[in-house]
Amino acid sequence: MSLIYADSSALVRAYFPDEPDHADLRTLLLEGNEAVVTSEIARLELASAARGASSGGRLSRWSELLARIDVDLAEGGPIGPIGLRPDLILPAAYRLVVEHRLRTLDAIHLAVCVEECPAFAGDDTIIFVTRDREQAAAARALGLETG
């Protein structure tokens, strides 16, 4: 078994039908059999993406999408949100920014995965799912499998 950590770049593609890899990521992250987690910050990023897609004419019913995301991130949904513990995550994210030149939110997601997921995964493999190349490279440098 595996524990999948979903970065927002992968979640956006899972929720937005016009995104590349939509069907594959929807199946993996929302309909699959593996446990999927993400940082609670992903909810904010998904809301921002939905509003942006609405403003750009890509998404007409953004409020319905946000309601679906809320259900998916609720207890019993397909994605388990991990609460952000700033005292643990922000120093780790800072190190990642300095060492791997990541953007702020990319570093926060990776820090949450590295710092929090081992407790959830036990002996299971942690797979970091992202569509950001630099973030994926940093994850691999830290010993994570990527998808």
PyMOL commands that place a pseudoatom at each C-alpha (Angstrom):
pseudoatom trace, name=CA, resn=MET, resi=1, chain=A, elem=C, hetatm=0, pos=[0.000, 0.000, 0.000]
pseudoatom trace, name=CA, resn=SER, resi=2, chain=A, elem=C, hetatm=0, pos=[0.963, 3.625, -0.426]
pseudoatom trace, name=CA, resn=LEU, resi=3, chain=A, elem=C, hetatm=0, pos=[0.143, 6.981, 1.059]
pseudoatom trace, name=CA, resn=ILE, resi=4, chain=A, elem=C, hetatm=0, pos=[-0.286, 9.629, -1.612]
pseudoatom trace, name=CA, resn=TYR, resi=5, chain=A, elem=C, hetatm=0, pos=[0.419, 13.262, -0.812]
pseudoatom trace, name=CA, resn=ALA, resi=6, chain=A, elem=C, hetatm=0, pos=[-1.349, 15.439, -3.391]
pseudoatom trace, name=CA, resn=ASP, resi=7, chain=A, elem=C, hetatm=0, pos=[0.109, 18.850, -4.152]
pseudoatom trace, name=CA, resn=SER, resi=8, chain=A, elem=C, hetatm=0, pos=[-2.317, 21.534, -5.319]
pseudoatom trace, name=CA, resn=SER, resi=9, chain=A, elem=C, hetatm=0, pos=[-0.929, 21.375, -8.860]
pseudoatom trace, name=CA, resn=ALA, resi=10, chain=A, elem=C, hetatm=0, pos=[-2.167, 17.787, -9.108]
pseudoatom trace, name=CA, resn=LEU, resi=11, chain=A, elem=C, hetatm=0, pos=[-5.445, 18.508, -7.320]
pseudoatom trace, name=CA, resn=VAL, resi=12, chain=A, elem=C, hetatm=0, pos=[-6.302, 21.343, -9.715]
pseudoatom trace, name=CA, resn=ARG, resi=13, chain=A, elem=C, hetatm=0, pos=[-5.864, 18.939, -12.612]
pseudoatom trace, name=CA, resn=ALA, resi=14, chain=A, elem=C, hetatm=0, pos=[-8.020, 16.346, -10.865]
pseudoatom trace, name=CA, resn=TYR, resi=15, chain=A, elem=C, hetatm=0, pos=[-10.891, 18.812, -10.437]
pseudoatom trace, name=CA, resn=PHE, resi=16, chain=A, elem=C, hetatm=0, pos=[-10.716, 20.820, -13.672]
pseudoatom trace, name=CA, resn=PRO, resi=17, chain=A, elem=C, hetatm=0, pos=[-11.813, 18.776, -16.719]
pseudoatom trace, name=CA, resn=ASP, resi=18, chain=A, elem=C, hetatm=0, pos=[-9.936, 20.965, -19.205]
pseudoatom trace, name=CA, resn=GLU, resi=19, chain=A, elem=C, hetatm=0, pos=[-6.571, 20.389, -17.508]
pseudoatom trace, name=CA, resn=PRO, resi=20, chain=A, elem=C, hetatm=0, pos=[-3.964, 17.957, -18.875]
pseudoatom trace, name=CA, resn=ASP, resi=21, chain=A, elem=C, hetatm=0, pos=[-3.974, 14.560, -17.129]
pseudoatom trace, name=CA, resn=HIS, resi=22, chain=A, elem=C, hetatm=0, pos=[-7.436, 15.294, -15.681]
pseudoatom trace, name=CA, resn=ALA, resi=23, chain=A, elem=C, hetatm=0, pos=[-8.864, 11.777, -15.998]
pseudoatom trace, name=CA, resn=ASP, resi=24, chain=A, elem=C, hetatm=0, pos=[-5.757, 10.037, -14.658]
pseudoatom trace, name=CA, resn=LEU, resi=25, chain=A, elem=C, hetatm=0, pos=[-5.404, 12.372, -11.682]
pseudoatom trace, name=CA, resn=ARG, resi=26, chain=A, elem=C, hetatm=0, pos=[-9.115, 12.277, -10.919]
pseudoatom trace, name=CA, resn=THR, resi=27, chain=A, elem=C, hetatm=0, pos=[-8.958, 8.485, -10.809]
pseudoatom trace, name=CA, resn=LEU, resi=28, chain=A, elem=C, hetatm=0, pos=[-5.776, 8.421, -8.712]
pseudoatom trace, name=CA, resn=LEU, resi=29, chain=A, elem=C, hetatm=0, pos=[-6.633, 11.155, -6.224]
pseudoatom trace, name=CA, resn=LEU, resi=30, chain=A, elem=C, hetatm=0, pos=[-10.429, 11.142, -5.971]
pseudoatom trace, name=CA, resn=GLU, resi=31, chain=A, elem=C, hetatm=0, pos=[-11.555, 7.663, -6.983]
pseudoatom trace, name=CA, resn=GLY, resi=32, chain=A, elem=C, hetatm=0, pos=[-8.613, 5.395, -6.189]
pseudoatom trace, name=CA, resn=ASN, resi=33, chain=A, elem=C, hetatm=0, pos=[-8.014, 2.874, -3.433]
pseudoatom trace, name=CA, resn=GLU, resi=34, chain=A, elem=C, hetatm=0, pos=[-4.887, 4.456, -1.946]
pseudoatom trace, name=CA, resn=ALA, resi=35, chain=A, elem=C, hetatm=0, pos=[-5.034, 6.867, 0.981]
pseudoatom trace, name=CA, resn=VAL, resi=36, chain=A, elem=C, hetatm=0, pos=[-4.641, 10.474, -0.204]
pseudoatom trace, name=CA, resn=VAL, resi=37, chain=A, elem=C, hetatm=0, pos=[-3.667, 13.432, 1.973]
pseudoatom trace, name=CA, resn=THR, resi=38, chain=A, elem=C, hetatm=0, pos=[-2.806, 17.074, 1.387]
pseudoatom trace, name=CA, resn=SER, resi=39, chain=A, elem=C, hetatm=0, pos=[-2.137, 20.177, 3.427]
pseudoatom trace, name=CA, resn=GLU, resi=40, chain=A, elem=C, hetatm=0, pos=[-5.159, 22.164, 4.526]
pseudoatom trace, name=CA, resn=ILE, resi=41, chain=A, elem=C, hetatm=0, pos=[-3.647, 25.006, 2.497]
pseudoatom trace, name=CA, resn=ALA, resi=42, chain=A, elem=C, hetatm=0, pos=[-4.722, 23.150, -0.665]
pseudoatom trace, name=CA, resn=ARG, resi=43, chain=A, elem=C, hetatm=0, pos=[-8.328, 24.152, 0.018]
pseudoatom trace, name=CA, resn=LEU, resi=44, chain=A, elem=C, hetatm=0, pos=[-7.307, 27.806, -0.221]
pseudoatom trace, name=CA, resn=GLU, resi=45, chain=A, elem=C, hetatm=0, pos=[-5.297, 27.187, -3.394]
pseudoatom trace, name=CA, resn=LEU, resi=46, chain=A, elem=C, hetatm=0, pos=[-8.180, 25.302, -5.003]
pseudoatom trace, name=CA, resn=ALA, resi=47, chain=A, elem=C, hetatm=0, pos=[-10.588, 28.121, -4.146]
pseudoatom trace, name=CA, resn=SER, resi=48, chain=A, elem=C, hetatm=0, pos=[-8.206, 30.617, -5.737]
pseudoatom trace, name=CA, resn=ALA, resi=49, chain=A, elem=C, hetatm=0, pos=[-7.885, 28.450, -8.848]
pseudoatom trace, name=CA, resn=ALA, resi=50, chain=A, elem=C, hetatm=0, pos=[-11.672, 28.098, -9.097]
pseudoatom trace, name=CA, resn=ARG, resi=51, chain=A, elem=C, hetatm=0, pos=[-12.215, 31.843, -8.834]
pseudoatom trace, name=CA, resn=GLY, resi=52, chain=A, elem=C, hetatm=0, pos=[-9.505, 32.461, -11.416]
pseudoatom trace, name=CA, resn=ALA, resi=53, chain=A, elem=C, hetatm=0, pos=[-11.015, 29.900, -13.776]
pseudoatom trace, name=CA, resn=SER, resi=54, chain=A, elem=C, hetatm=0, pos=[-14.412, 31.515, -13.307]
pseudoatom trace, name=CA, resn=SER, resi=55, chain=A, elem=C, hetatm=0, pos=[-13.057, 34.982, -14.069]
pseudoatom trace, name=CA, resn=GLY, resi=56, chain=A, elem=C, hetatm=0, pos=[-11.305, 33.609, -17.139]
pseudoatom trace, name=CA, resn=GLY, resi=57, chain=A, elem=C, hetatm=0, pos=[-14.478, 31.957, -18.433]
pseudoatom trace, name=CA, resn=ARG, resi=58, chain=A, elem=C, hetatm=0, pos=[-13.176, 28.397, -17.941]
pseudoatom trace, name=CA, resn=LEU, resi=59, chain=A, elem=C, hetatm=0, pos=[-15.567, 27.540, -15.139]
pseudoatom trace, name=CA, resn=SER, resi=60, chain=A, elem=C, hetatm=0, pos=[-19.167, 28.662, -14.897]
pseudoatom trace, name=CA, resn=ARG, resi=61, chain=A, elem=C, hetatm=0, pos=[-20.276, 27.047, -11.627]
pseudoatom trace, name=CA, resn=TRP, resi=62, chain=A, elem=C, hetatm=0, pos=[-17.278, 27.620, -9.383]
pseudoatom trace, name=CA, resn=SER, resi=63, chain=A, elem=C, hetatm=0, pos=[-19.351, 27.618, -6.170]
pseudoatom trace, name=CA, resn=GLU, resi=64, chain=A, elem=C, hetatm=0, pos=[-20.517, 24.065, -6.933]
pseudoatom trace, name=CA, resn=LEU, resi=65, chain=A, elem=C, hetatm=0, pos=[-16.905, 23.000, -7.398]
pseudoatom trace, name=CA, resn=LEU, resi=66, chain=A, elem=C, hetatm=0, pos=[-15.953, 24.554, -4.067]
pseudoatom trace, name=CA, resn=ALA, resi=67, chain=A, elem=C, hetatm=0, pos=[-18.816, 22.699, -2.380]
pseudoatom trace, name=CA, resn=ARG, resi=68, chain=A, elem=C, hetatm=0, pos=[-17.540, 19.435, -3.900]
pseudoatom trace, name=CA, resn=ILE, resi=69, chain=A, elem=C, hetatm=0, pos=[-14.005, 20.167, -2.701]
pseudoatom trace, name=CA, resn=ASP, resi=70, chain=A, elem=C, hetatm=0, pos=[-15.325, 20.812, 0.815]
pseudoatom trace, name=CA, resn=VAL, resi=71, chain=A, elem=C, hetatm=0, pos=[-17.082, 17.427, 0.773]
pseudoatom trace, name=CA, resn=ASP, resi=72, chain=A, elem=C, hetatm=0, pos=[-13.962, 15.687, -0.543]
pseudoatom trace, name=CA, resn=LEU, resi=73, chain=A, elem=C, hetatm=0, pos=[-11.804, 17.243, 2.198]
pseudoatom trace, name=CA, resn=ALA, resi=74, chain=A, elem=C, hetatm=0, pos=[-14.305, 16.510, 4.980]
pseudoatom trace, name=CA, resn=GLU, resi=75, chain=A, elem=C, hetatm=0, pos=[-14.074, 13.510, 7.259]
pseudoatom trace, name=CA, resn=GLY, resi=76, chain=A, elem=C, hetatm=0, pos=[-14.791, 10.380, 5.248]
pseudoatom trace, name=CA, resn=GLY, resi=77, chain=A, elem=C, hetatm=0, pos=[-13.963, 12.096, 1.947]
pseudoatom trace, name=CA, resn=PRO, resi=78, chain=A, elem=C, hetatm=0, pos=[-11.341, 10.826, -0.479]
pseudoatom trace, name=CA, resn=ILE, resi=79, chain=A, elem=C, hetatm=0, pos=[-8.709, 13.356, 0.645]
pseudoatom trace, name=CA, resn=GLY, resi=80, chain=A, elem=C, hetatm=0, pos=[-7.481, 13.725, 4.204]
pseudoatom trace, name=CA, resn=PRO, resi=81, chain=A, elem=C, hetatm=0, pos=[-6.443, 17.284, 5.029]
pseudoatom trace, name=CA, resn=ILE, resi=82, chain=A, elem=C, hetatm=0, pos=[-3.376, 17.684, 7.235]
pseudoatom trace, name=CA, resn=GLY, resi=83, chain=A, elem=C, hetatm=0, pos=[-3.538, 20.655, 9.587]
pseudoatom trace, name=CA, resn=LEU, resi=84, chain=A, elem=C, hetatm=0, pos=[-0.771, 23.195, 9.195]
pseudoatom trace, name=CA, resn=ARG, resi=85, chain=A, elem=C, hetatm=0, pos=[1.518, 23.372, 12.232]
pseudoatom trace, name=CA, resn=PRO, resi=86, chain=A, elem=C, hetatm=0, pos=[3.503, 26.551, 11.558]
pseudoatom trace, name=CA, resn=ASP, resi=87, chain=A, elem=C, hetatm=0, pos=[6.105, 25.896, 14.267]
pseudoatom trace, name=CA, resn=LEU, resi=88, chain=A, elem=C, hetatm=0, pos=[7.102, 22.665, 12.517]
pseudoatom trace, name=CA, resn=ILE, resi=89, chain=A, elem=C, hetatm=0, pos=[6.351, 23.409, 8.873]
pseudoatom trace, name=CA, resn=LEU, resi=90, chain=A, elem=C, hetatm=0, pos=[7.607, 26.956, 8.324]
pseudoatom trace, name=CA, resn=PRO, resi=91, chain=A, elem=C, hetatm=0, pos=[11.239, 26.270, 9.346]
pseudoatom trace, name=CA, resn=ALA, resi=92, chain=A, elem=C, hetatm=0, pos=[11.244, 23.133, 7.182]
pseudoatom trace, name=CA, resn=ALA, resi=93, chain=A, elem=C, hetatm=0, pos=[9.738, 25.065, 4.257]
pseudoatom trace, name=CA, resn=TYR, resi=94, chain=A, elem=C, hetatm=0, pos=[12.358, 27.792, 4.691]
pseudoatom trace, name=CA, resn=ARG, resi=95, chain=A, elem=C, hetatm=0, pos=[15.136, 25.200, 4.393]
pseudoatom trace, name=CA, resn=LEU, resi=96, chain=A, elem=C, hetatm=0, pos=[13.507, 23.805, 1.255]
pseudoatom trace, name=CA, resn=VAL, resi=97, chain=A, elem=C, hetatm=0, pos=[13.287, 27.264, -0.333]
pseudoatom trace, name=CA, resn=VAL, resi=98, chain=A, elem=C, hetatm=0, pos=[16.966, 27.890, 0.377]
pseudoatom trace, name=CA, resn=GLU, resi=99, chain=A, elem=C, hetatm=0, pos=[18.207, 24.436, -0.649]
pseudoatom trace, name=CA, resn=HIS, resi=100, chain=A, elem=C, hetatm=0, pos=[15.953, 23.787, -3.654]
pseudoatom trace, name=CA, resn=ARG, resi=101, chain=A, elem=C, hetatm=0, pos=[14.787, 27.220, -4.839]
pseudoatom trace, name=CA, resn=LEU, resi=102, chain=A, elem=C, hetatm=0, pos=[11.134, 26.336, -4.451]
pseudoatom trace, name=CA, resn=ARG, resi=103, chain=A, elem=C, hetatm=0, pos=[8.263, 28.782, -4.410]
pseudoatom trace, name=CA, resn=THR, resi=104, chain=A, elem=C, hetatm=0, pos=[6.694, 29.392, -1.018]
pseudoatom trace, name=CA, resn=LEU, resi=105, chain=A, elem=C, hetatm=0, pos=[3.569, 27.247, -1.315]
pseudoatom trace, name=CA, resn=ASP, resi=106, chain=A, elem=C, hetatm=0, pos=[5.462, 24.466, -3.095]
pseudoatom trace, name=CA, resn=ALA, resi=107, chain=A, elem=C, hetatm=0, pos=[7.919, 24.389, -0.191]
pseudoatom trace, name=CA, resn=ILE, resi=108, chain=A, elem=C, hetatm=0, pos=[5.084, 24.350, 2.351]
pseudoatom trace, name=CA, resn=HIS, resi=109, chain=A, elem=C, hetatm=0, pos=[3.426, 21.369, 0.643]
pseudoatom trace, name=CA, resn=LEU, resi=110, chain=A, elem=C, hetatm=0, pos=[6.690, 19.462, 0.486]
pseudoatom trace, name=CA, resn=ALA, resi=111, chain=A, elem=C, hetatm=0, pos=[7.487, 20.309, 4.112]
pseudoatom trace, name=CA, resn=VAL, resi=112, chain=A, elem=C, hetatm=0, pos=[4.064, 19.052, 5.226]
pseudoatom trace, name=CA, resn=CYS, resi=113, chain=A, elem=C, hetatm=0, pos=[4.673, 15.823, 3.340]
pseudoatom trace, name=CA, resn=VAL, resi=114, chain=A, elem=C, hetatm=0, pos=[8.173, 15.285, 4.740]
pseudoatom trace, name=CA, resn=GLU, resi=115, chain=A, elem=C, hetatm=0, pos=[7.360, 16.287, 8.314]
pseudoatom trace, name=CA, resn=GLU, resi=116, chain=A, elem=C, hetatm=0, pos=[3.838, 14.898, 8.755]
pseudoatom trace, name=CA, resn=CYS, resi=117, chain=A, elem=C, hetatm=0, pos=[3.316, 11.965, 6.385]
pseudoatom trace, name=CA, resn=PRO, resi=118, chain=A, elem=C, hetatm=0, pos=[5.679, 9.437, 7.992]
pseudoatom trace, name=CA, resn=ALA, resi=119, chain=A, elem=C, hetatm=0, pos=[3.373, 9.314, 11.033]
pseudoatom trace, name=CA, resn=PHE, resi=120, chain=A, elem=C, hetatm=0, pos=[0.392, 8.551, 8.782]
pseudoatom trace, name=CA, resn=ALA, resi=121, chain=A, elem=C, hetatm=0, pos=[2.213, 6.175, 6.436]
pseudoatom trace, name=CA, resn=GLY, resi=122, chain=A, elem=C, hetatm=0, pos=[3.766, 3.777, 8.907]
pseudoatom trace, name=CA, resn=ASP, resi=123, chain=A, elem=C, hetatm=0, pos=[5.527, 1.216, 6.706]
pseudoatom trace, name=CA, resn=ASP, resi=124, chain=A, elem=C, hetatm=0, pos=[3.683, 2.309, 3.560]
pseudoatom trace, name=CA, resn=THR, resi=125, chain=A, elem=C, hetatm=0, pos=[5.485, 4.106, 0.751]
pseudoatom trace, name=CA, resn=ILE, resi=126, chain=A, elem=C, hetatm=0, pos=[4.872, 7.848, 0.519]
pseudoatom trace, name=CA, resn=ILE, resi=127, chain=A, elem=C, hetatm=0, pos=[4.284, 9.086, -3.022]
pseudoatom trace, name=CA, resn=PHE, resi=128, chain=A, elem=C, hetatm=0, pos=[4.376, 12.840, -3.617]
pseudoatom trace, name=CA, resn=VAL, resi=129, chain=A, elem=C, hetatm=0, pos=[2.082, 13.668, -6.542]
pseudoatom trace, name=CA, resn=THR, resi=130, chain=A, elem=C, hetatm=0, pos=[2.768, 17.001, -8.211]
pseudoatom trace, name=CA, resn=ARG, resi=131, chain=A, elem=C, hetatm=0, pos=[2.834, 18.456, -11.688]
pseudoatom trace, name=CA, resn=ASP, resi=132, chain=A, elem=C, hetatm=0, pos=[5.572, 20.954, -10.834]
pseudoatom trace, name=CA, resn=ARG, resi=133, chain=A, elem=C, hetatm=0, pos=[8.969, 19.775, -12.122]
pseudoatom trace, name=CA, resn=GLU, resi=134, chain=A, elem=C, hetatm=0, pos=[11.119, 21.671, -9.616]
pseudoatom trace, name=CA, resn=GLN, resi=135, chain=A, elem=C, hetatm=0, pos=[9.003, 20.518, -6.709]
pseudoatom trace, name=CA, resn=ALA, resi=136, chain=A, elem=C, hetatm=0, pos=[9.150, 16.919, -7.962]
pseudoatom trace, name=CA, resn=ALA, resi=137, chain=A, elem=C, hetatm=0, pos=[12.942, 17.128, -8.262]
pseudoatom trace, name=CA, resn=ALA, resi=138, chain=A, elem=C, hetatm=0, pos=[13.186, 18.443, -4.689]
pseudoatom trace, name=CA, resn=ALA, resi=139, chain=A, elem=C, hetatm=0, pos=[10.909, 15.644, -3.467]
pseudoatom trace, name=CA, resn=ARG, resi=140, chain=A, elem=C, hetatm=0, pos=[13.096, 13.032, -5.157]
pseudoatom trace, name=CA, resn=ALA, resi=141, chain=A, elem=C, hetatm=0, pos=[16.214, 14.643, -3.661]
pseudoatom trace, name=CA, resn=LEU, resi=142, chain=A, elem=C, hetatm=0, pos=[14.590, 14.149, -0.256]
pseudoatom trace, name=CA, resn=GLY, resi=143, chain=A, elem=C, hetatm=0, pos=[14.051, 10.454, -0.985]
pseudoatom trace, name=CA, resn=LEU, resi=144, chain=A, elem=C, hetatm=0, pos=[10.365, 10.556, -1.869]
pseudoatom trace, name=CA, resn=GLU, resi=145, chain=A, elem=C, hetatm=0, pos=[8.792, 8.721, -4.752]
pseudoatom trace, name=CA, resn=THR, resi=146, chain=A, elem=C, hetatm=0, pos=[6.952, 11.054, -7.093]
pseudoatom trace, name=CA, resn=GLY, resi=147, chain=A, elem=C, hetatm=0, pos=[3.994, 10.603, -9.348]
for i in range(1, 147): cmd.bond("trace and resi %d" % i, "trace and resi %d" % (i + 1))
show_as sticks, trace
zoom trace
